[in-house]
């Protein structure tokens, strides 16, 4: 009987050893398969397309509704400048008027001019303002006038209707305030610079939207990792519960251990449901970002880098000061403030306007003859002159000069402040990359140690040295470490992107020609 009992114990111990060994091999295989692959080129399968990360970003830039809205803002950024240029457009104007006048029957006017007179007058003219501040207006006016004048014998004869065409040209130029178009050219330069500033600022915002799109994709990667780990937790907990159930039948475990494992399995299955829902939500958000149907499948790996690049603070600062849009715009703002000051001083000068007017006319009852006299300058009239004006006691001009001077000083202070902010932005981003890489390395060490700990605890448990609760704790620790490593790896890549953003090198990093992209949008 004693031998039989010993044989049964030996058999159950051997069965438990074989089953546990199989379970351990399964976990080890899963760990190997789920090992995070980083620092390698990857591809993303979106629907039927296999894309590199650069191609996926270009897909985002082309498809994202948010990005397309922002791109239209970029394309409209020169609106003010184009509106300003419209002042130089050639303007054509014309008018026609008919006048009928009745006069009293008595008096000299009605006697010699008639009691009724009519006049048909038509004018067509062209006007253009040049960037030199020169205004030119030229045109022709045709007047056909008639009256029912009475012929008086010995004094007058009845006049026929006369055509009176007049050709005119007027040239006007500010000689002091706007000499050689100083105001026009300066305003044009300011408006063009403002358009460039607005455009560059909006393009810079597109880089942030690209980073958000990448973060959405990596959120799917993290959610998929969470789902894989949750499935592993369910599978491992179910296998552990089965071991306990069999051990209870063999008298090697207590029944309360099975209750603990059932509770652990229910908890793991509940967690699996939550994580699966999180993956669905993250995938929907990404598909919404890239404007693809919600049923589109997303598979593959991304380029998750785990290697710390060479980080040279001085080189990074030099790059940022050369490429940062806000710094370049701050320099342009100083230049614009300087132009404003020059214009304010120029506006305080007296206005001296030179003008030249030339007209020729003709008059005849025959339109052709009258028009020929006009074009032949038979009856020319010309005048040249200067108009001078200067307001006395004008505090507005002095105030504008004062304010323009203050605005220039403000712009210089803003640049000085921005230099410090930019320096801190770059160095903070650089430090964050270094810190996050250290966190990643430690988390990776934590994951490896947790896997070793779980493997050893499981090995000792099958020898009866530890209970299943200890194995469950080790399993939870191992799964948490795997998830933590993936999260920190994604965070490290995001911090690398934020470092590129601090230097304004996001588009260069992914070889994106933003100007080519903008030209494709209609």
KOLKE-585941 format. One record per residue (C-alpha): x, y, z; residue in three letters. Coordinates in steps of 0.05 Angstrom, whole numbers, plus 5000, padded with zeros to 4 digits. Example, Ala and Ser with C-alpha at 12.3 -4.5 7.8 and 13.67 -1.06 7.14 Angstrom:
% residues 2
524649105156ALA/527349795143SER/
This chain:
% residues 522
500050005000UNK/505650485017UNK/509150334951UNK/502650454914UNK/501751124948UNK/508951314932UNK/507851114860UNK/501651554856UNK/505352144885UNK/511052044837UNK/506152004779UNK/502552644798UNK/509053004810UNK/511552784741UNK/504852984709UNK/505253664742UNK/512453754720UNK/510853584647UNK/504654034645UNK/508354614678UNK/514354524631UNK/509554554571UNK/506255184599UNK/513055504611UNK/515255354540UNK/508855664514UNK/509956314553UNK/517256344531UNK/515056264459UNK/509956834467UNK/515157284498UNK/519857164440UNK/514357294389UNK/512057934424UNK/519058214435UNK/518958954416UNK/522759054351UNK/525559754348UNK/530560144308UNK/528559774245UNK/525160024182UNK/517959814181UNK/511859844137UNK/504659994152UNK/498959634117UNK/492960094110UNK/487559744071UNK/490859464008UNK/496959924013UNK/503759744042UNK/506960404060UNK/513360644092UNK/512461134148UNK/514361714102UNK/509061484052UNK/503961414108UNK/505362124130UNK/504362374059UNK/497761994058UNK/495862354122UNK/497763024092UNK/493562894030UNK/487562574063UNK/486762894131UNK/480863364132UNK/483963764188UNK/490463844149UNK/486764024085UNK/483064564122UNK/489564844149UNK/492764804080UNK/487265244051UNK/488965744106UNK/496165724081UNK/493965844010UNK/489666434032UNK/495266744074UNK/497067244019UNK/489967534017UNK/491768204047UNK/497768274001UNK/493668113939UNK/488268603962UNK/493669133969UNK/496169013898UNK/489169133872UNK/490269873882UNK/495069853822UNK/489869543776UNK/487969923714UNK/481070223725UNK/476270383669UNK/470370833682UNK/464871123640UNK/458571523648UNK/452971783605UNK/448172353623UNK/442472703588UNK/440273393611UNK/433973763590UNK/433274483615UNK/427174943608UNK/428175703613UNK/423176263622UNK/420376553557UNK/422477263573UNK/429477523584UNK/435977523547UNK/437376793560UNK/431176543526UNK/431877053471UNK/438976863449UNK/439576153479UNK/432575903472UNK/427475693522UNK/429474973519UNK/436374653516UNK/438673933516UNK/445473613527UNK/447872903519UNK/454672783553UNK/458772143553UNK/465572023584UNK/470271423583UNK/476871443621UNK/482571003645UNK/486071113712UNK/492070773742UNK/496270853804UNK/503570633798UNK/508170373853UNK/512071023845UNK/506171393873UNK/504571683804UNK/497171743787UNK/495271793713UNK/488271903687UNK/486471963613UNK/480071953574UNK/475372283526UNK/468772653537UNK/463672763482UNK/458273293491UNK/452473393443UNK/448674033460UNK/442774373427UNK/437774913442UNK/431675213409UNK/434975893402UNK/431476383356UNK/434976723298UNK/434377483302UNK/435177853236UNK/441278283235UNK/443778013301UNK/444377253301UNK/442676613264UNK/439875973293UNK/445575523319UNK/445574783301UNK/447074223351UNK/454574183365UNK/459173593381UNK/464473793432UNK/469373213442UNK/474973333493UNK/481072893504UNK/484572973571UNK/490472693610UNK/492272853682UNK/498872653716UNK/499772753791UNK/505772593835UNK/507472703908UNK/514373023908UNK/516373003981UNK/512372534025UNK/511971983973UNK/517972153930UNK/519271593880UNK/513571203912UNK/516771123980UNK/510170984015UNK/507570533960UNK/513870113956UNK/514570084032UNK/507369874041UNK/508169353987UNK/514369074022UNK/510669054089UNK/504568704061UNK/508868194025UNK/512868064088UNK/506567984129UNK/503967474078UNK/510567084083UNK/510167094159UNK/502966844159UNK/504666294109UNK/510766054147UNK/506966054213UNK/501365634183UNK/506265144152UNK/509565084219UNK/502864894249UNK/502264334197UNK/508364014229UNK/504663984295UNK/498763664261UNK/503363134230UNK/506162974299UNK/498962904325UNK/497462424268UNK/503662014284UNK/501662004357UNK/494861734335UNK/498261174297UNK/502861004355UNK/496761004401UNK/494160434357UNK/500960084364UNK/500560154440UNK/493359924441UNK/495259314399UNK/500859164448UNK/496059224505UNK/491358744471UNK/496858244459UNK/498958284532UNK/491758224555UNK/490857594513UNK/497257314542UNK/494757464612UNK/488157104598UNK/491656504567UNK/496956454622UNK/491756544678UNK/487256014646UNK/493055524641UNK/495055664712UNK/487855544735UNK/487754884698UNK/494154674733UNK/491054834801UNK/484754454782UNK/488753844764UNK/493053914826UNK/486853934869UNK/484653274839UNK/491453004855UNK/491453294925UNK/497153774912UNK/493154424918UNK/487554694961UNK/480654874935UNK/481255604955UNK/486955674906UNK/482155504850UNK/477456064873UNK/483256544871UNK/485056324800UNK/477856374777UNK/477557084804UNK/484257244770UNK/481656954704UNK/475257364708UNK/479457984721UNK/484057834662UNK/478057714615UNK/474958374638UNK/481458734624UNK/481658404555UNK/474758694539UNK/476959394561UNK/483459364521UNK/479859114459UNK/475059704464UNK/481060184471UNK/484059894407UNK/477560004369UNK/477060724393UNK/484460864377UNK/483660554307UNK/477460964293UNK/480961604313UNK/486861454267UNK/482361284208UNK/478561924221UNK/485062304221UNK/487262024154UNK/480162054126UNK/479361314110UNK/473160874117UNK/472260604188UNK/472559884164UNK/479659974137UNK/484659494169UNK/491259754197UNK/496959264206UNK/504459254208UNK/509859584250UNK/512360294251UNK/519360574255UNK/520460574330UNK/527460804344UNK/530860604409UNK/537860864395UNK/539861534425UNK/542261984368UNK/548162444373UNK/545763064410UNK/549963684403UNK/546764274441UNK/550564814404UNK/549064514336UNK/541764424355UNK/541265154377UNK/544665394313UNK/539664994272UNK/533765264312UNK/535865984304UNK/536565874229UNK/530165484217UNK/525165664271UNK/519366044241UNK/517766454303UNK/524966704307UNK/525166884234UNK/518467234241UNK/521067624301UNK/526867874258UNK/521968074204UNK/517668424255UNK/523568864274UNK/524669034201UNK/517369214193UNK/517469644256UNK/523470004227UNK/519670124162UNK/513670384202UNK/518170884237UNK/521071124171UNK/514071204142UNK/511571574204UNK/517372064198UNK/516072144124UNK/508672274136UNK/510472864181UNK/513473234121UNK/509473754082UNK/505473494023UNK/507973763956UNK/503973503898UNK/506173653827UNK/501073583771UNK/500573653696UNK/494173693657UNK/493273693582UNK/486873723542UNK/484873833470UNK/477973973444UNK/473974053381UNK/467174333364UNK/463074223302UNK/456074023281UNK/459373423247UNK/462172913296UNK/467872693250UNK/470473393241UNK/469973553315UNK/473472893334UNK/478973033283UNK/480273713314UNK/480773383382UNK/485772843361UNK/489773353320UNK/490473803382UNK/487574383343UNK/485274723407UNK/490074483463UNK/489974703535UNK/495374513586UNK/497174703656UNK/502574513706UNK/502774683780UNK/504474493851UNK/499974423911UNK/502974483981UNK/499574314046UNK/501974234117UNK/497574184179UNK/499374654235UNK/499274384306UNK/498373664283UNK/499473214343UNK/497472594304UNK/503972574264UNK/508272654326UNK/504272114362UNK/505171634304UNK/512671754304UNK/512971644380UNK/508871004376UNK/512870734317UNK/519270844357UNK/516270474417UNK/513869904373UNK/520869824346UNK/523669784416UNK/518169284434UNK/519968854374UNK/527268844396UNK/525368644467UNK/520868094440UNK/526667824399UNK/531167834460UNK/525767474500UNK/524566974444UNK/531966814440UNK/531766574513UNK/525166194503UNK/527865864440UNK/534265664475UNK/530265364532UNK/525565004484UNK/531164664447UNK/535164484509UNK/528964244546UNK/527063804487UNK/534163544483UNK/534363384557UNK/527563044552UNK/530262584497UNK/536162394539UNK/531862284601UNK/526661884563UNK/532161444533UNK/534761304603UNK/527661134624UNK/526960664564UNK/533560304581UNK/531460214653UNK/524459984633UNK/527559484585UNK/531859224641UNK/525659204685UNK/522058784632UNK/527858294624UNK/528458204699UNK/520958114706UNK/521057574653UNK/526857224688UNK/523257284754UNK/516856994726UNK/520556414693UNK/524256244758UNK/518056314802UNK/514255854755UNK/519955354757UNK/520155374833UNK/512555324837UNK/512454664800UNK/517154404854UNK/512154614907UNK/516355174936UNK/511455744918UNK/503955784913UNK/500055984851UNK/498656684880UNK/506056824877UNK/506156584805UNK/500257034788UNK/503757634818UNK/509957484777UNK/505657414714UNK/502358084727UNK/509158404738UNK/511858114673UNK/505858344631UNK/506059034662UNK/513459094646UNK/512258904573UNK/506859434566UNK/511059954602UNK/516959834555UNK/512559934494UNK/509560574522UNK/516360854539UNK/519060664470UNK/513361054437UNK/514461634485UNK/521861644466UNK/519961694392UNK/514962244407UNK/520362624445UNK/525062554386UNK/519662864342UNK/518563424392UNK/526063554390UNK/525663604314UNK/519664064322UNK/523664504369UNK/528764584312UNK/523364594257UNK/526163974222UNK/519963524223UNK/518863554148UNK/526263454134UNK/526262844179UNK/520962504137UNK/523262794070UNK/516763164058UNK/516663724005UNK/511164164035UNK/511264643976UNK/509964073928UNK/504263843972UNK/501264543974UNK/501564603898UNK/497263973892UNK/491564253933UNK/485964583893UNK/
